[in-house]
Amino acid sequence: MHAFRRFLAAATLALSTPLALPVSTAQTAKAAATATAPAPLLDLNTATPAQLKALPGIGDAYADRIVKGRPYTAKTQLTQRGIIPQATYDKIKDLVIAKQVKK
């Protein structure tokens, strides 16, 4: 009787655990690269008004102010110069960059 209970417990455990299917390393690497690939940063010095308006919190007025305030040596100049408010900057700071003009 005890052997039957052990068999029943083992069978229940075996049926309740999911089977691991083999996955190629190429599929795993591709999925990891796709999931973690960051979006390219938008350059404040070269972006078009349409590209700027695609950023969260940036509309026509802020896009025009950003374009008129160029060039920027640092993205923090958006708030330092009063181009956009801090709350809007906080929404876009991880999405933009101010590349230096090569001389």
C-alpha positions as CSV (number, residue, x, y, z in Angstrom):
1,M,0.0,0.0,0.0
2,H,2.8,2.4,0.8
3,A,4.5,1.7,-2.5
4,F,1.3,2.5,-4.3
5,R,1.0,5.9,-2.5
6,R,4.6,6.7,-3.4
7,F,4.0,5.8,-7.0
8,L,0.8,7.9,-7.0
9,A,2.7,10.9,-5.5
10,A,5.5,10.6,-8.0
11,A,3.1,10.3,-10.9
12,T,1.2,13.4,-9.8
13,L,4.4,15.4,-9.4
14,A,5.7,14.3,-12.8
15,L,2.4,15.3,-14.6
16,S,2.1,18.6,-12.8
17,T,5.5,20.0,-13.8
18,P,5.9,21.5,-17.2
19,L,8.2,19.9,-19.7
20,A,11.3,21.9,-20.7
21,L,11.5,22.2,-24.4
22,P,14.9,22.7,-26.0
23,V,15.5,26.2,-27.3
24,S,18.5,27.1,-29.4
25,T,21.0,29.6,-28.1
26,A,20.5,31.6,-31.3
27,Q,16.8,32.1,-30.5
28,T,17.6,32.9,-26.9
29,A,20.3,35.5,-27.9
30,K,18.0,37.1,-30.5
31,A,15.1,37.4,-28.0
32,A,17.4,38.9,-25.4
33,A,18.9,41.4,-27.8
34,T,15.4,42.4,-29.0
35,A,14.1,42.9,-25.5
36,T,17.0,44.9,-24.2
37,A,17.9,47.0,-27.3
38,P,17.5,50.7,-26.3
39,A,15.9,53.1,-28.6
40,P,18.4,55.5,-30.2
41,L,18.7,58.9,-28.5
42,L,17.3,61.9,-30.3
43,D,19.8,64.7,-30.8
44,L,18.5,68.0,-29.7
45,N,20.8,69.9,-32.1
46,T,19.7,68.1,-35.3
47,A,16.1,66.8,-34.6
48,T,13.3,68.1,-36.7
49,P,10.3,69.7,-35.0
50,A,8.2,66.6,-36.0
51,Q,10.7,64.3,-34.2
52,L,10.7,66.6,-31.1
53,K,6.9,66.6,-31.0
54,A,7.0,62.8,-30.8
55,L,8.6,63.1,-27.4
56,P,6.3,63.0,-24.3
57,G,5.1,66.5,-23.2
58,I,6.6,68.2,-26.3
59,G,4.1,70.0,-28.5
60,D,4.4,72.7,-31.2
61,A,5.4,75.5,-28.9
62,Y,8.1,73.5,-27.0
63,A,9.5,72.0,-30.3
64,D,9.8,75.5,-31.8
65,R,11.5,76.8,-28.6
66,I,14.0,73.9,-28.6
67,V,14.8,74.5,-32.3
68,K,15.3,78.3,-31.7
69,G,17.5,77.7,-28.7
70,R,20.1,75.7,-30.6
71,P,22.9,74.8,-30.3
72,Y,23.0,73.0,-27.0
73,T,26.2,71.7,-25.3
74,A,24.2,69.7,-22.8
75,K,20.7,68.5,-22.6
76,T,20.3,70.1,-19.2
77,Q,20.4,73.5,-20.9
78,L,16.7,73.0,-21.8
79,T,15.8,73.8,-18.2
80,Q,18.7,76.1,-17.5
81,R,17.7,78.4,-20.3
82,G,14.0,78.1,-19.5
83,I,13.1,76.4,-22.8
84,I,11.0,73.7,-21.1
85,P,9.9,73.2,-17.5
86,Q,11.6,70.7,-15.2
87,A,8.5,68.3,-15.3
88,T,8.7,68.1,-19.1
89,Y,12.5,67.6,-19.0
90,D,12.1,64.7,-16.5
91,K,9.8,63.0,-19.1
92,I,12.3,63.3,-22.0
93,K,15.8,63.3,-20.3
94,D,16.4,59.6,-21.0
95,L,15.3,59.9,-24.6
96,V,17.5,62.9,-25.8
97,I,21.1,63.8,-26.1
98,A,22.9,67.0,-27.1
99,K,25.8,66.0,-29.4
100,Q,28.6,68.4,-29.8
101,V,29.2,69.9,-33.2
102,K,32.4,68.7,-34.8
103,K,34.8,71.5,-35.8
